[in-house]
């Protein structure tokens, strides 16, 4: 019956990976190409992630350079970048788009940290959903006489330990990101 928990181990891992990807878009004092990599650009009749249309570089700590492979889509990329709130205006220069980010002010840092905490809470919520799903399966197994009541409580205990481990991982990743945002 250990298999009930181990079958869902991957679900816990997915929640952590999603959280890590989700917070990459939060800006720190160092510009990161991940801030713009997943922005959808309307080109060729479809929405395509920017990372599939251009080379993204980070030549300086507060600058992202976007070099589209097809120069004819510069305007569409610029329009898409203007629609989102990055805190930097795109500048087209010689077939490149340059995004220069100003230093984060205290107010912007606080709002980013608030958003980070919301994302952390959402990640914890998804872990709780996975945990509850596993608990339900354990209860069904006990009702179906597949496991004993003692086995059910042992599995609950094991499941709670695993859930706490993953919550700690979220907390550690979140604290690291918060430090990155807070650094001046």
PyMOL commands that set and color helices and strands:
alter all, ss='L'
color gray80, all
select helices_A, chain A and resi 2-7+9-24+34-37+50-52+71-83+106-143+149-182
alter helices_A, ss='H'
color red, helices_A
select strands_A, chain A and resi 40-43+46-49+54-60+63-68+90-93+96-100
alter strands_A, ss='S'
color yellow, strands_A
deselect
rebuild
show_as cartoon
